[in-house]
Amino acid sequence: MKPHFALKMLALAVISFTVASCSKSNDYKDSSRGTGWKVDGKNGGFKLKTDYEEQATGPGLVFVEGGTFTMGKVQDDVMHDWNNSPNQQHVQSFYIDETEVTNGMYLEYLDYLKKVFPPEEENYRNIYKGALPDTLVWRNRLGFNETMTENYLRHPAYANYPVVGVSWIQAVEYANWRSNRVNELILEEQGYTARGARFDVDASSTFDTETYLNAPTLTYGGSDSLARGGRSSERRMKQNDSTNIFVQRSDGILLPNYRLPTEAEWEYAALGLTELRSYNVYRGRKKYPWDGSYTRSSSRRTRGDHLANFKQGDGDYGGISGWSDDNADITAEVKSYEPNDFGLYDMAGNVSEWVADVYRPIVDDEFNDFNYYRGNVYTKNAIGEDGKVKVVTTDSIVYDTLANGSIIARDLPGEILQVPVDEDETYLRTQFSTSDNRNFRDGDRRSTRYFESFNDDAENPDSNKKMYNSPQHRVEQDSAGSVERRYDESNNRTSLINDEVRVYKGGSWRDRAYWLDPAQRRFLPQGMATDDIGFRCAMSRVGSKSKTGKRAR
């Protein structure tokens, strides 16, 4: 009996020690591991959020767990572009829209701009006008498409169809607007801003996420009653927590910005490789976002139907009468086809989609194979003479004149003015040395065959010996506001590639099945739009790679 009793006592001691250890661990959770001081923020001490769980999923988004995959060509290159050679890449976890941005979603954006920046006022006219999709993309000199020109964007019959006629720049501006509206709602719902604050605004009192985080007193045009008029802000003031009245990045409440997905992210999400995984390796490759090598369904119920909306052959955009195999002749309503393994719809067919990257014929995996992206232009907040950030006002809106003469607002009132990084940020750095890195290692002077490090003339920015000698159209505006378009008439141009062309991915309703392969890539100037290119937004993931932790083998 004694040995048995001793064994019981030993087990009880082990359990008691474990409980005590857990208790100590839980107590220690609220204390600094560096100093032992409390991190609850009381009595003027340091405050650290210790109960943060994970990033919330933003409206419309689906979580995509990152990983390693083969990016690039997986079938014959019948176009002989040689621009998608296979290369191994790793993508961090991220979120991406479940569907393409629809006409209804984009009309919400236009409605906001029209109310806050009335286009009948001269100062704001180009804000709304610059955001309008180009409905004339539907016109064809030998086709009757006026019905789409007049109805596709605004008619309720097309509300749930992907928006088209949107340039890359317009897609970026929509993503910026969406970021602010989502975070503005979060602050109101959690009681930090006044109820209804998001409706009680005009051009001089808008909300911007970065302004709120960097200069919260300038949010809503400096209106304290709106910026901190919620119950949570009042509670913090009553607790004499004057240093933390406004939500900060360290609170983990606000979401990262919506943006366009990178090319690597889009291709990884489109492939949906989860079903091919065998432990930590892939068992094969995929030709399309769905399983198999064919574009028609093999299930009994839908056998013979196409799995995406694309052009089957000459003059065949949707099958014959009585047997519409893809149920569409132009675009189709989103979610008309089954999602891929990540739960994403229309990652092949319907419309092609803009991605964030500047186009180059190669993906430079020798330089980087982690979160690959070409297009970085690093900026910083502009600081005024008073030492505070410069916020764009109604009198200092920043516009961008595109190559086709269109004028688009790039910095709206309430946003922090951005300027290129300079030597303060680049001096003695090894990662980057300039603000604009779009042509790094492929298009800059050092990457041309004419570059000579010992020849000073090689560093001349006016040198005509460029790697990509693309047309240089110019648009000039005189003092009276008249626009003069000057086309490049040179006969010496050798390429359409420059730093203003962007990649778009995925096949569309106009494309043959060849383009449905997620590895295929094409490019178009960032200010142009077509009737078969749309977009969807993405968002970076902060914190853990997985939502479920490491899975058991």
N, C-alpha and C positions, 0 to 999 in steps of 0.2 A: 504493500500500500504506500509505503513511504516514497519509493521511486515514482509511483504514479502521481502522488500528491505533489512531489517536487516538479514533475513535468508540467502539471497544471499551473503551478505558480510561475514557472518560467514562461509559459505561454501568455499568462495574464500580464506579466511584466513587459513582455515584448509588445503586446497590444497597447498597454498604458503608455509605453515610451513612444510608440508610433503616433498615438493620439496627441500626446504632448508635443511631439515634433511637428505634427500638422498644425497644431494650435499656434506654436511659435512661428511656423512658416506663414500662417495667415496674418498674425500680428506683424510680422516683419514685412509683409506686403505693403503696408502703409508707411514704412520707414525706408530711408535711403540706404541702399547697399553700400554707398560710399562713405557716408558720415554717420548713419544711424539716426539722423534727425527725422522727425515726422515730415511727410510730404502731403499733408492734408490742407496746407495753405492757411491754417489758423495762426493767429497771433503774428501775422506778417511773414510767416514762413513760406518756403517754396511749396508750390502745389504741382503735383503730377497726377494725371488721370490714371488710376490703377485698375479701374473696372471696365476698361475698354475691351470689347469683345472682337468685333471685326467690322470691316467696311460694309455699310448698307448698300444694297443693290439699287441703283438709280432707276427712275421711271423708264420703262421700255427696254431695259438692258438684260442681258443674259451673261452669267459668269462663264468664262472659259479658262480652265486651268492650263497654265503654260507648260512648255516642255520642249524637247528637241525634235526636230523633224527635217526631212529633206525638202528644201525649197527649190523650185525650179522644174525644168522639163522632165516629164515622165513618159512621153510618147514622141513619135517622129515629128521633126520640125519641118512641116511641109511649106511653111512660109519662108524658111531659110533666113530667119532673123538672127538666130544664134544669140538671143538675148535672155535666155532663161536656163542657162546651164545649171545642172544640179549642184547644190551646195548645202552643207549642213549648218543649220541655224538653231539657236535657242531663243524662245520667246517667253517673257515673263507672263504671269497670269494677268488677265485683263477682263473687261466687260465690253460687250458689243451689242448693238441694237438687234432685237429679235427679228425685225423686218427692216426693209428699206424705209426711209423717211417718206411719208405719204403726202398727198396733196393736202389732206386735212391738217396734218401736223404743220406743214409749211404755211398754210393759210392763217393759222394761229399766230405765227411769227409776223406775217404781213399785217394782220389786224392790230397787233401791239404797236408796230412801227407807225401805222397810220394814226393811231390815237395819241401816241406820245410825241411823235414828230409829224404834225399835220403837213401833208405834201402841198397844201395850198399856200403855205408860208414859204417864201423864197429861200430862207436860210436852211430849210429842212427838205426841200423838194427832192434833192438827189439821194437822200437817205432811203425813202420809200421806193423811188424809181430804180435805184441801184440794186435793190433786193428782189425786184420782180423777176420771176423766171421768164425766159425768152419763149413766148408761146409761138413765135414764128418758126421755130425749129421744125414744126410739123409740115410746113409747106414743101411741096415738091413740084417742080416745073412741069412734070408730066404725070401728076397725080392729084386727085381731088381729096384733100385732107382738111378743108376748112372747118369741118365739124370739130376736129380735135383742136385746131387753132383757137376756136371760139369757146369751147366747152371743157377741154380736158382739165385745166387747172381748177376751175371754180364750180363746175356743175356737181351737185351732190352724188350723181351716179359714179363719179370718179374720185370721191373723197378718200376711199381706201386703196387707191392705186398709187404706185410710187411716183413722186414728183420728178419731172424731167425738165430740160431747158435751164438747168441750174449749173452755173460754172463752178469750178473748184473754189474760187474765192468766195462766191456766195455760200457754198456749203460750209466753209470755214466760219464765216460770219454767223450763219445760223447756229452752228455748234457753240460759238461764244455766247450768243443770246440765250440759248437753251441752258447753259451752265448757270447763268445768272438767275434765270427764272426758277430753276429747280432749287438752288440754294436760298433764294429769297423766300420761297414757300416753306422750306425747312425751318428757317429762323422764325417765321410767323407762327407755324404750327407748334413749335417748342417754346413759344412765348417770349422771344427775345426782341422782336420788332413789334410795332403796334399792329393790332388786328386790322386787316384791310390795307396795310401800308402799300402793298404791291399794286393796288388799284388807285391810290391817292397820289399819283405822280404825274409830272409833266416833263418836258425836255430838260429842265434845269434841276430835277430832283429824282433822278433815276438811281437804281441800285446796281452796284457792280461788286462782285465777290472779292476781287483783289483790292479794291478801294476799301471795302469793309474790313478786310484783314490788316491792311497796312495803315490806313488813316480813317478809322471808323467814324470819327466826328465829321468827316466830309461826306459820308453816305447820305443819300436822299437830299443832296444839296445842302447838307449841314443841319438838317432838321432833327433835333434831339427827340422830339415827340414821336417821330417815326422810327428812328434808328434804335432807340432803347425804350420804347413805350410799351413793351410787353411785360407780362407778369413775372417771367423769369429774371428779366433785367431789374425789375423793381425789388425782387427778393434779394438779389445780389447787393443792391444799394443799401437795403435795410440791414444786411449783414456787414455793412461797412467794408465790403470788398470792392473798393473803388478802382483797384488795379485790374479787375476782371469783370467789369460790367458788360463788356462786349464779348461775343464769342471769338475765341482765338483758334488758330490752327491746332494748338495743343489740346483743344477740347475734343477733337475728332468728330465734330458734328457735321461740318460742311463737307460736301463731296468734292473730289478732284474735278477738273474741267472735262466737259464733253469735248470731243475732238474727232477728227477723221482717223480711222485706223491706219497704222503703217502697212506697207505692202506685206511685210512678213506676218504681221498679226492677221491681216485679212485672209491671206492664203492658208495660214495655219487653221483659222476658224472655219474656212470653207471646206477644207479637207475632212474635218471631223474624224480624226484617226482613232478615236477611243475604242471602237469595236475591233481594230486590228492589233490592239496591244496584247502582248503576251509577257507578263511580268514587266520588265523594263526595256523591252525591245518591241519593234513593230514586225509583224509577220509578213508584211508586204506593202505595196503602195496602192494608192487609189487614183483612178482616172477621173472620177467625178465626185461631187460631194456625197453621193449615195453609194451603196455597195454595188459591185458588179461593173461590167464593162459596156453596158448597153443603156440606151436612153429611154427604153420602154419598160413598163411595169410587167413583172412576171406573176403578180398575185392574181388569184382567180377572179376577184371582184373587178379589178381594173386592168386586166391583162390586155396589153397592146397600147395602153394609154402612155403618152409621154410623161416623163418625170420632171420636166421643166418646160418653160415657155421659150421656145426658140424657133428658128426658121428651119423647116424640114427639107426644103428643096426649092428650086426655082418656082416662084409664084405660090409656094405652099407655106403659109404662115400659121395655119390652124386646122389643117385637115379639110375634109369635105363636109358638105351639108348633111346633117344627120349623124355624123361621126367626127365631131370636133375633138381630135385626140389630145390637144392641150388646152382646149376650152378658151382660147384667146387668139386674136389676130394681131393686136398691138400689145400693150402691156396687159397684165392680169392683176386682179385684186390680190393684195398680199395674203399670204397663208393659203393660197389656192393649191399648193403642192405640199407634200410631206416635208418636215424639217430634217436637217441632217443630224448626226449623232450628238451635236452640241445643242440641239434645239433651235437652230437658226434656219429661217426660211429664205428661199430664193437666193442662195449663194451661187447658183448657176441659173442663167436665164432671167427672163423678165426685163431687168435693166442691168447694164454694166454699172460699176460703181467706182466713184473717185476714191483714191487712197491718198495718204499724206505725202508720199515720196515724190521728189524730183526724179524724172526719168533719166537713166543712163543705160546703155546696152548691156552692162554687166552689173552684177551684184558683187561688190568688193569684199568677199568673205575672207580674203587673206588679211585684210586689215581689221575686220570686226565680224564676229559670228554670234554676238549677243545683242538682242533687241535691235537688229539692223534697221537703220533709217537714214536715207539721204535727204537732207533738206533743212538741217539745223541752221537757224539764224538766231544767235543769242542776243538778247536785249536785256535792259535793266530799267528800273523806274527812273524817270527824269526827276531831278531834284532842283527845286527853285532856290533863289537867293536866301530865302528864309529858312532853308534847311528841310523843308517839307516836300513831299511828293507833289508833282504837278498833275492836277486833275483836269481833264479836258472839259471845257465849258461850251456853252452854246455858240460862243464866238470863236472857238478854236478847234472845230471839228476837222479831223484829218481825212481828206478824200484821196482816192487813188484813181488816176485816169488809165484805163486799160488800153491795150493795143488797138482795140476796135472802136475806141472813143467813148465807151461807157464809163460813167463816173460812179464809183462805189465808196461808201463811207467805211473807213477802216478803224477809226477811233471815235467813238460816240461820247457825248457828254456824260460825265460821271465816271469814266474810265481813267486809269492812270496812264499818262503819256509815256510811251516807251522809246528809248534811244539805244543805239548799238553799244555793246560793251566796248571798253577801251583798255588802255594799258593797265589800269587799276585792277582789272580782272584777268588779263592775259599775261602779264609780265612773269617770266620764268615758269610758266605752266607748260606741262608736257602734253596735256590732253587737247588743247586748242590754243590757237594764237590769233585768231581773227573772229569777228562777229559773224560774218557770212561764210558758211562752210558748204554751200550747196554744190560747188564744183571741186571740192577737195579730192585730189588724186585722180580726177577724171574731168578735165575741162579747165583747170587753172593753168597758169603759164608754165608751172614746173612740170606739168604732166604732158606737155606737147613735145613733139619730136624736135622742135626748133630751140628748146630751152638750153642755154649754156650758162652754167653757174658763174663762169668767169667773164661773161659779157654783160655789161650793165644794160645794154639795149634790150636784153631779154626780159628785164624787169619793167620795161616801159609799158604802162597800162594801155597806151594807144596803139600798141603793135598790132598789125593785121594778121600776124601768124598765130591764129588761135586754133585750138583743137577742134572746136565745133563752130563752124563759120555759118551761122544761121541768119536768115533775113532780119533786118532791123527796121521795122516799121515805126513811124513816129506820129504822134498825135499832139498837136499844139493848139493852145487856146489863147486868143488875143484878149485885149483889155475889154472888148465889148461882149465877150463870152462866146464868140463864134469859134467853132471847132474846125480845125484844118487837119485832114488826114493825109499823111505823106507815105505812100507805099514804097517799100524798098525795091528798086528797079535794077539792082545789080545782077549781073549774069554770072558772078563768081561764087555764089552761095553753094555750099556743098552739103548742107544738113538742115534739118528742121529742129535739131536738138539744141536747147539752151537751158538756162536756169529757170525759165518761166513755164516749162512744160511738165505736166504731172502725169503720173501713172493712173490708169484705170483698169480694173480687173473684172473678170467674169463675162460670160456671154450675155447677150440680150435677146429680145424678141426679133431683132433684125439679123442675128448671127446664126451661122451653121453650128453644128454640134462641136466642131473642133475647138471653138472658143469657150466652151463650157468648162474645160479643164482649168481648175484654179491656178495652175502654174502659168497660164498664158498671160501676157502683159502687153499693153499698148499705151500710147501716150497722146496727149492733146494739150494745146496751150491752156494755161490755167484760167484765162479769161473767156474761153469759148464754151459753148454748150451745145448739146444735141438732143434729139428726141429719144435716145436710147441709153443715156447715161444719167443715173441717179446717185444716191449715196446713202450711207448709214453712219451713225456716230459710234464712237468707242469711248472708253474711260479706263484710265490706268487703275490697277489694283495696288493698294497700299497694305503692307503687312504680309501675312503668311501666303505661301504659294497655293495652298489648298484650303478648302473650307472644311474638309473632313480629317485633316491630318494624314500622316503616312499610313497607307493601306497595308493590311497584312498580306503576306505572300500566299 
